[in-house]
Amino acid sequence: MHRLARSGGSRELLHWVSGRAAGWAGLLDGDGTVLHGVTRSPDGTGVEAAALAGEYAKGLSKLDARSFAFDRGPHTALLFPLDGPPSAPAPILAVVAPRPLPDGLAILLSDVTMPLAMCWAAEAVERKRRRVDLAESRSREAVLHLLMTGQLSIAHQVAGALRPTLPDPVRVYVVECPVGRRDEVARICTELSGGRSWIVRCPVYARHLILVVPADADAAEQRLGLRVAEVVTECVVGVSEDLPLPDTATGYRQAFHALAVARGLPDRHARFGSAPDPAVVAGADGVRWADELLHPLLTYLPRRSQDPGSQELAATLASWLAFSSHATQHLKIHRNTLAARLRLIGELLGLDLNRVGDQAALDLALRIRATPTGHEKARREEKAAQPSLVLDDILRVPAVREWAVQQLRPLTGPDAPRSAADPQSTLRAWLRCEAQLTPTAEALDISVPGVRKRLTRLESVLGRSLLQAPSARYDLWLAFRSLDVTGAGAAGPR
């Protein structure tokens, strides 16, 4: 009895009691609701027995005794209220068995009430702990979501009830954990960082942890990613540059791209290489273009109060561009809801969201608007006096063209893949086929695994994720397009 209590808890005890009684055994609350129930009777009358026990449990509060026995038909119901703290009602042990009852069953049940009550109390504490852990995990996830969408003041307010405080500037880590060990790795990260890291369980990828670490950490903390990869076998870590707290979303993308590179390195750790952001180099014209492109979305007013407004639609678009179909997990919405919102967004903006080119334009526009200095450069009176801009106008800006050259330089440098396949041709074909593997394989006349292998090798060369979202396909499409419209490249992906 005590061995079962230690190893299996209340469920194993009930299973054992049910076998000894050759009937149904369960725990019920005061209104007759079955909390746990087990039946091992030969006739399998579990449903009827549970209903009988629930009926008697409802009237138990009117009786003043420590045990009760009721007969109905061929069965006897035995009820024993368990001991519990005065602040919480204790459950009732109920056993329904056919007559004649086994010898000594009543004594056995009176003996089992104590270990069963202790098991139930311990399990109740564990359930409360899990609820608290879940509430904290969801709160941290909400803070990260607020940081990703640029709502810093609300993020600080929510984070004020948790520890540690949000750092600024920050370094973002994405840790890919072994299967089933994410909670263990989270505890290790907390210990290795001295409790200074803001640790969030990724809502999209079940094996990922997201760490927001102070960028001004000492030398030991700066090696946090390497130490995690050393301590936990099979852990892979990607690290961003040091960034201001408002740029947490950029830091996450950088760390995710670094993670794709780290998978192919012996120490399973990589840091994102320094690179300018097209949202920054686009300048004031880029801000004006982004505002014009997104204006129908940002000024949208829903017909019904329960429908999503402009802010919610913009957040949906940003999440979908970053996580693709996984946005349903990020936003906690049904896939049909996501599809309906995307149809509405496409109609408002007059764009085809199935095309990588339109996706890249929207991704760039949202990133420009999220750039902290962007709106200070664009003045409403100046925008009214100037002609409208299109994406190609922005991609012709010299600083953007220089960014494009830098993005594609690894494809022609000394570390470029040495094979018969031209990496630029592979990428252009992949982008022309809307980043879909099967059409790309047909266009290149190779197999789908062959395309996947090429793109995996190019991830290491570019230092960017291609096959998993957030993907670098938007930046690559923009880079190729910039070179094409400035006459520096061949016909690019359309």
FILO-93566 format. One record per residue (C-alpha): residue number from 1; residue in one letter; x, z, y. Coordinates in pm, 1 decimal, padded with zeros to 6 digits. Layout:
BEGIN
R    nr   rest         c1         c3         c2
R   NUM      A          X          Z          Y
...
***
This chain:
BEGIN
R    nr   rest         c1         c3         c2
R     1      M    00000.0    00000.0    00000.0
R     2      H    00268.1    00102.8    00249.3
R     3      R    00491.9   -00185.0    00137.2
R     4      L    00211.8   -00431.1    00215.3
R     5      A    00155.0   -00266.9    00553.8
R     6      R    00521.3   -00314.2    00645.3
R     7      S    00554.2   -00670.8    00516.2
R     8      G    00213.3   -00831.9    00565.8
R     9      G    00015.5   -00618.5    00809.1
R    10      S   -00360.1   -00582.9    00810.9
R    11      R   -00430.2   -00919.3    00648.9
R    12      E   -00226.0   -00840.0    00337.2
R    13      L   -00383.2   -00495.1    00311.9
R    14      L   -00732.8   -00645.3    00329.9
R    15      H   -00638.7   -00902.9    00067.2
R    16      W   -00518.9   -00623.2   -00163.1
R    17      V   -00833.1   -00411.7   -00100.2
R    18      S   -01056.2   -00712.4   -00167.6
R    19      G   -00885.6   -00764.3   -00503.1
R    20      R   -00920.7   -00399.5   -00603.8
R    21      A   -01289.8   -00402.9   -00510.2
R    22      A   -01354.0   -00748.1   -00662.4
R    23      G   -01554.1   -00826.0   -00347.6
R    24      W   -01530.8   -00883.9    00026.5
R    25      A   -01315.7   -00674.9    00263.7
R    26      G   -01285.9   -00706.2    00637.6
R    27      L   -01245.7   -00547.1    00978.2
R    28      L   -01539.5   -00552.4    01220.6
R    29      D   -01590.4   -00435.4    01576.3
R    30      G   -01879.4   -00220.1    01693.7
R    31      D   -02122.9   -00510.2    01743.6
R    32      G   -02069.0   -00644.2    01392.6
R    33      T   -01829.4   -00928.0    01477.8
R    34      V   -01587.1   -00997.4    01193.5
R    35      L   -01227.2   -00967.9    01317.2
R    36      H   -01060.9   -01039.1    00980.8
R    37      G   -01227.8   -01104.6    00647.3
R    38      V   -01106.2   -01170.9    00292.8
R    39      T   -01306.2   -01232.2   -00024.1
R    40      R   -01181.6   -01230.5   -00382.9
R    41      S   -01516.7   -01187.5   -00555.0
R    42      P   -01582.2   -01412.4   -00856.7
R    43      D   -01910.9   -01539.8   -00710.7
R    44      G   -01753.4   -01621.4   -00372.2
R    45      T   -02029.6   -01459.3   -00165.0
R    46      G   -01812.0   -01409.8    00141.2
R    47      V   -02056.6   -01534.1    00404.8
R    48      E   -02346.0   -01320.9    00276.4
R    49      A   -02121.1   -01016.3    00240.5
R    50      A   -01985.9   -01055.2    00593.9
R    51      A   -02340.2   -01081.9    00730.6
R    52      L   -02443.8   -00769.8    00538.9
R    53      A   -02142.5   -00571.9    00664.3
R    54      G   -02202.6   -00688.2    01022.2
R    55      E   -02566.6   -00578.1    01006.0
R    56      Y   -02473.1   -00226.6    00897.9
R    57      A   -02180.5   -00203.7    01144.8
R    58      K   -02418.1   -00255.4    01439.1
R    59      G   -02613.9    00060.8    01354.6
R    60      L   -02307.6    00267.6    01274.8
R    61      S   -02276.3    00417.7    01623.5
R    62      K   -02607.0    00604.2    01574.7
R    63      L   -02471.9    00787.1    01268.9
R    64      D   -02227.1    01074.1    01282.2
R    65      A   -02012.9    01056.2    00972.1
R    66      R   -01666.6    00942.7    00865.5
R    67      S   -01783.3    00709.1    00588.8
R    68      F   -02100.3    00527.1    00494.7
R    69      A   -02244.5    00360.3    00186.0
R    70      F   -02542.1    00124.2    00181.3
R    71      D   -02702.6   -00047.3   -00116.6
R    72      R   -02880.9   -00380.9   -00099.4
R    73      G   -02967.8   -00585.0   -00402.5
R    74      P   -02676.1   -00597.5   -00646.9
R    75      H   -02416.3   -00504.6   -00379.9
R    76      T   -02291.1   -00186.4   -00214.8
R    77      A   -02141.7   -00183.6    00134.7
R    78      L   -01880.8    00083.1    00215.8
R    79      L   -01786.2    00136.9    00582.4
R    80      F   -01497.7    00346.7    00716.2
R    81      P   -01432.9    00369.4    01095.2
R    82      L   -01059.7    00360.8    01164.1
R    83      D   -00882.6    00605.2    01394.4
R    84      G   -00772.1    00469.4    01730.3
R    85      P   -00693.0    00570.5    02088.6
R    86      P   -00990.3    00688.5    02298.9
R    87      S   -00927.3    00409.6    02551.1
R    88      A   -00998.6    00131.6    02300.4
R    89      P   -01269.8    00117.4    02031.0
R    90      A   -01122.8    00113.7    01682.1
R    91      P   -01245.2   -00141.5    01426.0
R    92      I   -01443.6   -00060.1    01113.4
R    93      L   -01318.0   -00121.4    00761.4
R    94      A   -01601.3   -00270.0    00555.0
R    95      V   -01604.0   -00351.7    00184.3
R    96      V   -01894.3   -00523.0    00007.5
R    97      A   -01866.7   -00521.5   -00372.3
R    98      P   -02104.3   -00571.4   -00667.4
R    99      R   -02226.6   -00267.2   -00856.1
R   100      P   -02104.5   -00085.1   -01050.8
R   101      L   -01813.4   -00013.7   -00816.4
R   102      P   -01463.3    00024.6   -00964.2
R   103      D   -01365.6    00384.2   -01036.6
R   104      G   -01194.4    00558.7   -00748.2
R   105      L   -01272.8    00282.6   -00494.7
R   106      A   -01407.4    00522.5   -00231.1
R   107      I   -01093.5    00739.7   -00251.3
R   108      L   -00873.1    00430.5   -00235.1
R   109      L   -01050.7    00312.2    00080.0
R   110      S   -01017.2    00649.8    00248.5
R   111      D   -00644.3    00642.4    00176.0
R   112      V   -00596.9    00288.9    00308.1
R   113      T   -00759.8    00362.0    00645.3
R   114      M   -00447.2    00527.9    00790.0
R   115      P   -00194.1    00245.9    00722.7
R   116      L   -00461.3   -00006.5    00814.8
R   117      A   -00525.0    00168.2    01148.9
R   118      M   -00150.4    00175.4    01221.7
R   119      C   -00117.8   -00194.3    01138.2
R   120      W   -00411.2   -00279.9    01359.9
R   121      A   -00269.6   -00077.2    01651.9
R   122      A    00071.3   -00243.2    01616.0
R   123      E   -00087.9   -00588.2    01598.0
R   124      A   -00298.7   -00512.0    01906.5
R   125      V    00018.3   -00424.1    02099.2
R   126      E    00179.4   -00747.2    01978.3
R   127      R   -00123.8   -00949.7    02087.6
R   128      K   -00109.4   -00792.5    02434.3
R   129      R    00264.7   -00866.9    02454.6
R   130      R    00203.8   -01229.8    02365.2
R   131      R   -00068.1   -01256.7    02628.5
R   132      V    00168.0   -01112.2    02889.1
R   133      D    00446.4   -01349.6    02778.7
R   134      L    00207.2   -01644.5    02793.5
R   135      A    00086.9   -01542.7    03141.3
R   136      E    00445.7   -01515.4    03265.7
R   137      S    00540.2   -01846.6    03103.5
R   138      R    00243.9   -02022.1    03266.6
R   139      S    00325.2   -01860.7    03602.1
R   140      R    00684.1   -01986.3    03583.2
R   141      E    00557.3   -02329.7    03485.5
R   142      A    00324.3   -02324.2    03787.6
R   143      V    00612.6   -02230.8    04018.6
R   144      L    00820.8   -02518.3    03882.4
R   145      H    00527.5   -02757.0    03933.2
R   146      L    00494.7   -02639.9    04294.4
R   147      L    00866.9   -02693.3    04349.9
R   148      M    00844.9   -03041.2    04196.5
R   149      T    00563.1   -03134.8    04434.6
R   150      G    00735.9   -02989.0    04742.1
R   151      Q    00500.2   -02693.4    04796.4
R   152      L    00777.6   -02443.0    04868.2
R   153      S    00583.5   -02174.9    05053.3
R   154      I    00325.1   -02139.6    04773.7
R   155      A    00603.2   -02146.4    04513.3
R   156      H    00777.7   -01855.6    04686.3
R   157      Q    00450.8   -01660.4    04702.4
R   158      V    00381.1   -01703.1    04330.5
R   159      A    00743.6   -01638.2    04237.1
R   160      G    00744.6   -01315.4    04438.2
R   161      A    00569.9   -01133.8    04152.7
R   162      L    00835.2   -01244.9    03901.8
R   163      R    01208.9   -01210.8    03870.5
R   164      P    01456.7   -01336.5    03967.6
R   165      T    01388.7   -01468.1    04315.7
R   166      L    01410.6   -01843.1    04368.2
R   167      P    01768.3   -01939.3    04458.9
R   168      D    01871.8   -02188.5    04726.6
R   169      P    02076.0   -02407.9    04681.3
R   170      V    02022.7   -02470.1    04310.6
R   171      R    02166.1   -02639.1    04006.7
R   172      V    01916.1   -02756.0    03743.3
R   173      Y    01986.0   -02747.3    03369.6
R   174      V    01781.7   -02912.4    03094.6
R   175      V    01858.4   -02754.2    02756.6
R   176      E    01744.9   -02931.5    02439.8
R   177      C    01701.2   -02660.0    02175.6
R   178      P    01703.5   -02679.5    01795.1
R   179      V    01357.1   -02708.0    01641.8
R   180      G    01171.7   -02376.0    01645.5
R   181      R    01442.1   -02186.9    01839.5
R   182      R    01337.9   -02236.9    02202.4
R   183      D    01243.7   -01870.5    02256.7
R   184      E    01573.5   -01757.1    02106.2
R   185      V    01770.6   -01996.6    02328.2
R   186      A    01574.6   -01873.6    02633.5
R   187      R    01686.6   -01516.6    02559.7
R   188      I    02046.8   -01631.6    02517.3
R   189      C    02034.3   -01821.2    02848.0
R   190      T    01899.9   -01510.0    03021.2
R   191      E    02187.1   -01301.6    02883.2
R   192      L    02458.5   -01558.7    02960.2
R   193      S    02336.0   -01604.3    03318.7
R   194      G    02306.9   -01232.3    03381.4
R   195      G    01935.1   -01266.3    03448.7
R   196      R    01991.6   -01484.1    03757.4
R   197      S    01846.7   -01804.9    03611.8
R   198      W    01486.0   -01911.3    03664.6
R   199      I    01394.9   -02021.0    03309.4
R   200      V    01089.0   -02234.0    03235.0
R   201      R    00967.1   -02367.3    02900.5
R   202      C    00910.6   -02737.1    02959.0
R   203      P    00537.7   -02819.1    02934.1
R   204      V    00611.6   -03177.6    02828.4
R   205      Y    00892.1   -03155.5    02570.4
R   206      A    00850.5   -02876.8    02314.2
R   207      R    01226.5   -02842.0    02259.1
R   208      H    01331.5   -02833.6    02625.2
R   209      L    01412.3   -02543.5    02856.0
R   210      I    01449.3   -02597.4    03230.1
R   211      L    01689.8   -02363.5    03411.1
R   212      V    01708.2   -02333.6    03788.6
R   213      V    02039.7   -02158.7    03856.6
R   214      P    02198.6   -02048.0    04187.1
R   215      A    02445.2   -02314.9    04295.0
R   216      D    02671.9   -02051.2    04450.0
R   217      A    02731.3   -01885.2    04111.5
R   218      D    03074.5   -01759.3    04014.8
R   219      A    03306.9   -01946.6    03781.4
R   220      A    03159.6   -01793.0    03464.9
R   221      E    02805.7   -01887.8    03562.3
R   222      Q    02915.0   -02240.2    03653.4
R   223      R    03011.0   -02285.0    03286.9
R   224      L    02664.0   -02176.0    03174.8
R   225      G    02578.8   -02510.7    03016.5
R   226      L    02903.2   -02523.7    02818.1
R   227      R    02860.1   -02164.0    02704.3
R   228      V    02503.9   -02228.9    02584.5
R   229      A    02620.8   -02536.7    02390.0
R   230      E    02904.3   -02331.4    02238.0
R   231      V    02690.9   -02031.3    02139.7
R   232      V    02390.9   -02221.8    01999.6
R   233      T    02474.3   -02492.9    01749.9
R   234      E    02278.3   -02815.9    01805.7
R   235      C    02194.9   -02727.7    02167.4
R   236      V    02243.5   -03015.7    02413.3
R   237      V    02270.2   -02948.7    02787.1
R   238      G    02237.4   -03172.7    03093.4
R   239      V    02328.0   -03045.1    03439.9
R   240      S    02237.4   -03172.6    03786.2
R   241      E    02436.7   -03175.3    04106.4
R   242      D    02408.2   -02883.2    04349.7
R   243      L    02096.3   -02946.5    04557.1
R   244      P    01873.2   -02768.1    04810.0
R   245      L    01571.2   -02593.9    04657.0
R   246      P    01327.6   -02853.3    04803.7
R   247      D    01506.0   -03117.8    04591.9
R   248      T    01429.6   -02945.7    04260.1
R   249      A    01244.7   -03255.9    04136.2
R   250      T    01555.8   -03466.9    04197.5
R   251      G    01764.7   -03202.8    04019.6
R   252      Y    01537.8   -03218.6    03717.3
R   253      R    01567.6   -03598.4    03697.0
R   254      Q    01945.2   -03575.2    03725.7
R   255      A    01969.6   -03309.0    03454.5
R   256      F    01741.4   -03511.4    03227.0
R   257      H    01960.9   -03820.7    03269.6
R   258      A    02271.5   -03610.0    03202.3
R   259      L    02104.2   -03482.6    02884.0
R   260      A    02083.4   -03839.9    02750.0
R   261      V    02460.1   -03870.6    02797.6
R   262      A    02534.1   -03526.2    02650.1
R   263      R    02373.5   -03620.4    02317.6
R   264      G    02664.3   -03855.0    02250.8
R   265      L    02945.4   -03615.9    02353.4
R   266      P    03133.7   -03381.1    02119.8
R   267      D    03070.4   -03071.2    02334.6
R   268      R    02699.6   -03164.1    02380.9
R   269      H    02720.9   -03105.4    02756.5
R   270      A    02723.4   -03342.8    03053.9
R   271      R    02686.9   -03321.2    03430.2
R   272      F    02515.4   -03586.7    03637.4
R   273      G    02759.5   -03812.4    03817.3
R   274      S    02747.0   -03819.2    04195.0
R   275      A    02523.3   -04099.5    04321.1
R   276      P    02320.1   -04160.2    04637.8
R   277      D    01941.9   -04154.3    04619.3
R   278      P    01764.6   -04476.5    04722.7
R   279      A    01502.1   -04262.7    04895.3
R   280      V    01772.0   -04139.7    05135.4
R   281      V    01954.0   -04467.9    05199.5
R   282      A    01625.9   -04653.3    05263.7
R   283      G    01626.1   -04508.5    05615.9
R   284      A    01346.0   -04506.6    05872.0
R   285      D    01217.4   -04848.5    05761.7
R   286      G    01179.2   -04709.2    05411.7
R   287      V    00970.4   -04420.3    05543.2
R   288      R    00744.8   -04661.2    05732.9
R   289      W    00706.2   -04886.8    05428.4
R   290      A    00626.7   -04589.8    05200.1
R   291      D    00361.6   -04459.6    05439.1
R   292      E    00197.9   -04803.0    05460.3
R   293      L    00203.7   -04855.0    05083.8
R   294      L    00056.8   -04513.8    05002.8
R   295      H   -00184.8   -04495.7    05297.2
R   296      P   -00499.9   -04590.1    05096.8
R   297      L   -00417.0   -04318.8    04842.4
R   298      L   -00319.2   -04046.8    05088.7
R   299      T   -00632.6   -04097.2    05300.5
R   300      Y   -00875.1   -04128.1    05008.5
R   301      L   -01187.9   -03911.5    05026.0
R   302      P   -01378.1   -03860.7    04698.2
R   303      R   -01750.9   -03927.7    04688.4
R   304      R   -01820.7   -03601.1    04505.8
R   305      S   -01664.4   -03262.7    04568.2
R   306      Q   -01573.3   -03223.5    04200.3
R   307      D   -01377.9   -03550.6    04192.9
R   308      P   -00998.8   -03546.4    04248.8
R   309      G   -00889.8   -03583.4    04609.8
R   310      S   -00587.9   -03758.6    04756.0
R   311      Q   -00345.6   -03472.9    04688.0
R   312      E   -00449.2   -03441.3    04324.2
R   313      L   -00432.8   -03817.2    04272.4
R   314      A   -00085.3   -03829.8    04427.7
R   315      A    00029.6   -03548.1    04197.2
R   316      T   -00120.0   -03733.6    03900.0
R   317      L    00063.3   -04052.0    03996.1
R   318      A    00395.7   -03868.7    04038.2
R   319      S    00357.0   -03695.2    03701.6
R   320      W    00265.0   -04018.5    03522.4
R   321      L    00556.5   -04208.2    03674.5
R   322      A    00790.7   -03930.6    03561.3
R   323      F    00647.0   -03851.2    03217.5
R   324      S    00433.5   -04153.2    03122.4
R   325      S    00168.3   -04053.2    02865.4
R   326      H    00316.9   -03701.6    02848.8
R   327      A    00162.9   -03640.7    03191.0
R   328      T   -00144.3   -03510.8    03008.2
R   329      Q    00063.4   -03214.3    02889.2
R   330      H    00223.9   -03167.2    03228.8
R   331      L   -00107.0   -03169.3    03417.4
R   332      K   -00314.5   -03007.2    03137.2
R   333      I   -00574.0   -03286.5    03143.7
R   334      H   -00731.1   -03511.4    02878.8
R   335      R   -00586.4   -03858.3    02825.9
R   336      N   -00920.2   -04013.7    02927.8
R   337      T   -00905.2   -03821.5    03255.8
R   338      L   -00552.8   -03951.1    03314.0
R   339      A   -00659.3   -04309.9    03239.8
R   340      A   -00956.6   -04284.6    03478.1
R   341      R   -00739.8   -04148.4    03758.7
R   342      L   -00480.4   -04421.9    03710.2
R   343      R   -00749.3   -04691.2    03724.1
R   344      L   -00872.8   -04544.6    04052.9
R   345      I   -00518.8   -04527.4    04193.8
R   346      G   -00452.9   -04889.0    04098.0
R   347      E   -00777.0   -04999.5    04266.5
R   348      L   -00700.0   -04802.1    04584.4
R   349      L   -00347.9   -04942.8    04616.5
R   350      G   -00423.1   -05293.1    04488.2
R   351      L   -00139.9   -05269.4    04233.8
R   352      D   -00109.8   -05329.4    03859.8
R   353      L    00020.9   -05001.1    03720.2
R   354      N    00110.7   -05172.3    03392.6
R   355      R    00393.2   -05361.9    03566.3
R   356      V    00733.0   -05194.5    03592.2
R   357      G    00783.9   -05357.2    03933.0
R   358      D    00475.2   -05190.6    04080.7
R   359      Q    00566.9   -04862.4    03912.1
R   360      A    00916.8   -04880.7    04062.9
R   361      A    00774.4   -04943.6    04410.0
R   362      L    00541.6   -04644.7    04385.1
R   363      D    00815.5   -04421.8    04246.0
R   364      L    01042.6   -04512.8    04537.2
R   365      A    00763.3   -04459.3    04790.6
R   366      L    00680.7   -04114.0    04654.5
R   367      R    01046.3   -04015.7    04652.0
R   368      I    01090.0   -04130.6    05011.0
R   369      R    00792.0   -03921.7    05120.4
R   370      A    00934.9   -03621.7    04932.5
R   371      T    01269.5   -03653.5    05113.8
R   372      P    01282.5   -03359.2    05358.1
R   373      T    01415.3   -03565.9    05652.8
R   374      G    01194.7   -03865.5    05589.6
R   375      H    00896.5   -03782.8    05809.7
R   376      E    01118.0   -03674.4    06097.7
R   377      K    01259.4   -04026.3    06118.3
R   378      A    00928.1   -04204.9    06120.8
R   379      R    00719.6   -04173.3    06435.6
R   380      R    00362.6   -04285.8    06444.7
R   381      E    00390.8   -04465.2    06776.8
R   382      E    00689.0   -04669.1    06657.8
R   383      K    00509.7   -04770.9    06337.7
R   384      A    00209.9   -04902.1    06526.3
R   385      A    00423.7   -05137.9    06734.0
R   386      Q    00620.3   -05288.9    06444.0
R   387      P    00512.6   -05545.8    06182.1
R   388      S    00432.3   -05439.9    05829.8
R   389      L    00711.2   -05423.4    05575.2
R   390      V    00723.6   -05518.6    05207.6
R   391      L    00946.5   -05383.1    04934.0
R   392      D    01192.4   -05673.7    04954.6
R   393      D    01255.3   -05586.5    05321.8
R   394      I    01369.3   -05240.3    05215.6
R   395      L    01581.3   -05374.8    04930.8
R   396      R    01767.5   -05602.6    05175.3
R   397      V    01891.6   -05304.6    05377.8
R   398      P    02275.7   -05301.2    05345.6
R   399      A    02282.2   -04935.3    05238.4
R   400      V    02026.3   -05004.6    04965.0
R   401      R    02224.5   -05307.5    04846.5
R   402      E    02538.2   -05091.3    04827.7
R   403      W    02339.9   -04837.3    04625.7
R   404      A    02229.9   -05116.4    04389.1
R   405      V    02588.1   -05233.2    04338.9
R   406      Q    02694.6   -04877.8    04260.4
R   407      Q    02410.3   -04834.1    04010.2
R   408      L    02510.1   -05142.7    03812.8
R   409      R    02888.2   -05111.9    03845.1
R   410      P    02928.1   -04929.9    03507.1
R   411      L    02792.9   -05242.2    03333.9
R   412      T    03095.0   -05444.7    03441.9
R   413      G    03358.3   -05171.1    03462.8
R   414      P    03624.7   -05069.3    03209.7
R   415      D    03376.1   -04846.8    03022.1
R   416      A    03124.3   -05127.8    02976.0
R   417      P    03024.3   -05196.5    02613.6
R   418      R    03252.7   -05444.7    02439.8
R   419      S    03015.0   -05665.8    02245.3
R   420      A    02882.2   -06018.5    02239.6
R   421      A    02559.0   -05903.2    02408.6
R   422      D    02567.7   -05898.3    02788.0
R   423      P    02438.5   -05553.9    02896.8
R   424      Q    02281.2   -05695.4    03212.7
R   425      S    02094.8   -05959.0    03010.6
R   426      T    01964.8   -05689.0    02777.5
R   427      L    01844.2   -05473.5    03065.7
R   428      R    01687.9   -05765.4    03253.0
R   429      A    01501.5   -05876.7    02941.0
R   430      W    01382.7   -05520.0    02879.1
R   431      L    01254.3   -05488.4    03237.0
R   432      R    01088.6   -05831.8    03228.8
R   433      C    00903.9   -05714.1    02916.5
R   434      E    00775.5   -05406.5    03104.9
R   435      A    01022.5   -05177.0    02923.7
R   436      Q    00847.6   -05239.9    02589.6
R   437      L    01072.6   -05261.4    02283.8
R   438      T    00876.0   -05508.5    02069.6
R   439      P    00841.9   -05784.2    02336.2
R   440      T    01208.6   -05727.1    02429.8
R   441      A    01315.7   -05775.3    02068.4
R   442      E    01122.6   -06102.3    02054.8
R   443      A    01274.3   -06220.7    02383.9
R   444      L    01628.4   -06142.0    02265.9
R   445      D    01559.1   -06262.9    01909.9
R   446      I    01678.5   -05935.9    01754.1
R   447      S    01508.2   -05647.0    01576.5
R   448      V    01340.1   -05353.0    01749.2
R   449      P    01602.7   -05108.1    01609.9
R   450      G    01865.9   -05344.3    01749.9
R   451      V    01713.2   -05320.8    02098.0
R   452      R    01692.7   -04943.0    02068.5
R   453      K    02059.3   -04921.7    01967.7
R   454      R    02165.6   -05137.1    02263.4
R   455      L    01968.2   -04924.4    02507.8
R   456      T    02103.5   -04603.0    02355.2
R   457      R    02460.8   -04728.5    02408.4
R   458      L    02373.8   -04825.0    02765.3
R   459      E    02244.8   -04471.7    02830.6
R   460      S    02597.5   -04340.6    02777.8
R   461      V    02747.0   -04616.5    02993.4
R   462      L    02505.2   -04568.2    03283.0
R   463      G    02481.3   -04192.3    03247.5
R   464      R    02101.6   -04226.3    03264.9
R   465      S    01807.2   -04186.1    03028.8
R   466      L    01636.7   -04515.8    02939.9
R   467      L    01423.5   -04454.7    02631.8
R   468      Q    01274.2   -04117.3    02724.5
R   469      A    01084.2   -04029.1    03040.5
R   470      P    01192.1   -03959.1    03310.0
R   471      S    01363.3   -04296.3    03265.9
R   472      A    01603.8   -04484.4    03490.9
R   473      R    01404.5   -04807.3    03450.9
R   474      Y    01265.2   -04781.3    03805.8
R   475      D    01607.9   -04749.4    03963.4
R   476      L    01742.3   -05032.7    03749.2
R   477      W    01452.2   -05260.3    03842.1
R   478      L    01508.6   -05184.1    04211.8
R   479      A    01884.1   -05238.2    04178.8
R   480      F    01846.5   -05577.0    04010.1
R   481      R    01577.8   -05679.1    04258.9
R   482      S    01795.5   -05576.6    04553.1
R   483      L    02083.1   -05792.3    04430.3
R   484      D    01847.1   -06083.0    04367.6
R   485      V    01678.8   -06081.2    04709.4
R   486      T    02018.0   -06057.4    04880.7
R   487      G    02154.2   -06347.4    04675.1
R   488      A    02400.4   -06136.3    04479.9
R   489      G    02242.6   -06171.0    04133.2
R   490      A    02070.4   -06414.5    03905.3
R   491      A    01694.0   -06430.3    03870.3
R   492      G    01589.7   -06072.2    03814.2
R   493      P    01295.1   -05906.1    03643.8
R   494      R    00968.5   -06003.6    03805.8
***
